[in-house]
Amino acid sequence: MRISRWASRLLVYDFEIRHVPGKCNVADGLSRLPAVGAEAAPDDEEQLVAEIAERVERLSAVSRGELRESVQTDPVLRKLKSQLDEGWPARIASCPDDLRPFFRCRLELSTADGLIFKGDRIVVPEELRRRLLDLAHEGHQGTVTGGAAAREATAHQAARGG
């Protein structure tokens, strides 16, 4: 879950994974000791970087592109994105009915890279919520821990303020 949390926070950035050789990366001796029984690392640096990038991609529950497409096809989130661009009315009574649940947290909402955020959490489109919740429950972390981790990673309950 920790990797997914970092991956979701980094979605707004366009970055490239690059290997920095150990001789250029000053580190203390204990951090460089291999773990007992650890597998030998591949000799080829490019292969190692490719393996790490592949693992990160496999661990990602939903791609950035899939999230963007889903925001575009979700009628409420498309309308919310429009409202964020235009600005909110002064009173909730002037707000469209389907956007009223978002009115309370309107100051926390923002858009970036085709996605909607509540603070630093992604607002998850309706069609992806069940899948992300199922993935969050896969770890069998228990109700309290699993629920807290899911809430920290996403803002699919933005309307409820949770």
C-alpha positions in Angstrom: 0.0 0.0 0.0 2.9 2.3 0.7 4.1 2.1 -2.9 0.6 2.8 -4.2 0.4 5.8 -2.0 3.7 7.2 -3.3 2.6 6.4 -6.9 -0.6 8.3 -6.5 1.1 11.3 -5.0 3.6 11.3 -7.9 1.0 11.0 -10.7 1.0 14.8 -11.3 4.6 14.7 -12.1 6.3 13.5 -15.4 9.5 11.9 -14.2 12.0 9.4 -15.5 13.7 6.8 -13.3 17.5 7.1 -13.6 20.1 5.0 -11.9 22.9 6.9 -10.0 26.0 4.7 -9.7 27.1 4.0 -6.1 30.4 5.8 -6.5 28.5 9.0 -7.2 26.0 8.4 -4.4 27.7 8.9 -1.0 26.1 6.6 1.6 27.0 5.3 5.0 28.4 1.8 5.2 25.4 0.2 6.9 23.0 1.3 4.2 25.2 -0.4 1.6 25.5 -3.8 3.3 23.5 -6.5 1.5 20.7 -8.1 3.5 21.3 -11.7 4.8 20.1 -14.1 2.1 19.5 -11.3 -0.4 19.5 -12.2 -4.1 22.5 -11.0 -6.2 21.6 -7.8 -8.1 21.9 -7.9 -11.9 25.2 -6.6 -13.2 23.7 -4.6 -16.0 22.5 -1.2 -14.6 20.0 -0.7 -17.4 18.5 -4.1 -16.7 18.1 -3.2 -13.0 16.5 0.1 -13.8 14.1 -1.6 -16.3 13.2 -4.2 -13.7 12.4 -1.5 -11.0 10.3 0.5 -13.5 8.4 -2.7 -14.5 7.7 -3.6 -10.8 6.3 -0.1 -10.1 4.1 -0.3 -13.2 2.7 -3.7 -12.1 2.1 -2.5 -8.5 0.1 0.5 -9.8 -3.6 -0.2 -9.3 -4.8 2.3 -11.9 -2.7 4.2 -14.5 -2.7 7.9 -14.8 -4.2 7.7 -18.3 -7.0 5.4 -17.1 -7.8 7.9 -14.3 -7.9 10.8 -16.8 -10.2 8.9 -19.2 -12.5 8.0 -16.3 -12.7 11.6 -15.1 -13.6 12.7 -18.7 -16.4 10.1 -18.9 -17.8 10.6 -15.4 -20.6 13.2 -15.8 -20.4 14.5 -12.2 -16.6 14.8 -12.3 -16.6 16.4 -15.7 -19.1 19.0 -14.3 -17.0 19.4 -11.2 -13.9 20.1 -13.2 -15.8 22.7 -15.2 -17.1 24.3 -11.9 -13.5 24.4 -10.6 -12.4 26.2 -13.7 -15.3 28.7 -13.6 -15.3 29.3 -9.9 -17.9 28.4 -7.2 -21.1 30.4 -6.5 -21.2 32.3 -3.2 -24.1 30.2 -1.8 -24.8 26.5 -1.9 -28.4 27.2 -3.1 -26.9 28.5 -6.4 -24.8 25.4 -6.8 -26.1 22.6 -9.2 -27.7 19.7 -7.2 -25.1 17.1 -8.2 -22.2 19.3 -7.1 -23.7 20.3 -3.7 -21.9 17.5 -1.9 -18.6 19.0 -3.0 -19.5 22.5 -1.9 -18.3 22.0 1.7 -14.8 21.0 0.6 -14.6 23.3 -2.5 -11.6 25.2 -1.1 -9.6 21.9 -0.9 -10.4 20.9 -4.5 -8.1 21.5 -7.4 -7.2 20.1 -10.9 -3.9 19.1 -12.3 -3.0 17.0 -15.3 -6.6 16.1 -16.1 -7.3 14.8 -12.6 -9.2 16.3 -9.6 -7.6 16.5 -6.2 -8.9 17.0 -2.7 -5.7 18.3 -1.0 -3.1 15.8 -2.1 -5.5 12.9 -2.7 -7.1 12.0 -6.0 -10.9 12.2 -6.4 -11.7 8.7 -7.8 -14.3 8.4 -10.5 -17.4 6.3 -9.7 -16.5 3.5 -12.2 -13.0 2.9 -10.5 -14.1 3.0 -6.9 -15.1 -0.6 -6.5 -11.9 -1.8 -8.1 -9.7 0.4 -5.9 -11.6 -0.6 -2.8 -11.2 -4.3 -3.7 -7.4 -3.8 -4.2 -7.2 -2.0 -0.9 -8.8 -4.9 0.9 -6.6 -7.5 -0.8 -3.9 -7.0 1.9 -6.2 -8.2 4.7 -5.0 -5.4 6.9 -8.2 -5.3 8.9 -11.0 -2.8 8.9 -9.3 0.1 10.6 -5.9 -0.1 9.0 -7.2 -0.9 5.5 -9.8 1.8 5.6 -7.3 4.4 6.8 -4.9 3.5 4.1 -7.6 3.7 1.4 -8.8 7.1 2.7 -5.2 8.4 2.7 -4.6 7.3 -0.8 -7.9 8.5 -2.4 -10.6 11.1 -1.9 -13.5 9.1 -3.3 -15.6 10.2 -0.3 -14.8 13.9 -0.9 -18.4 14.7 -0.8 -18.7 13.4 2.8 -15.7 15.3 3.9 -13.8 12.0 4.7 
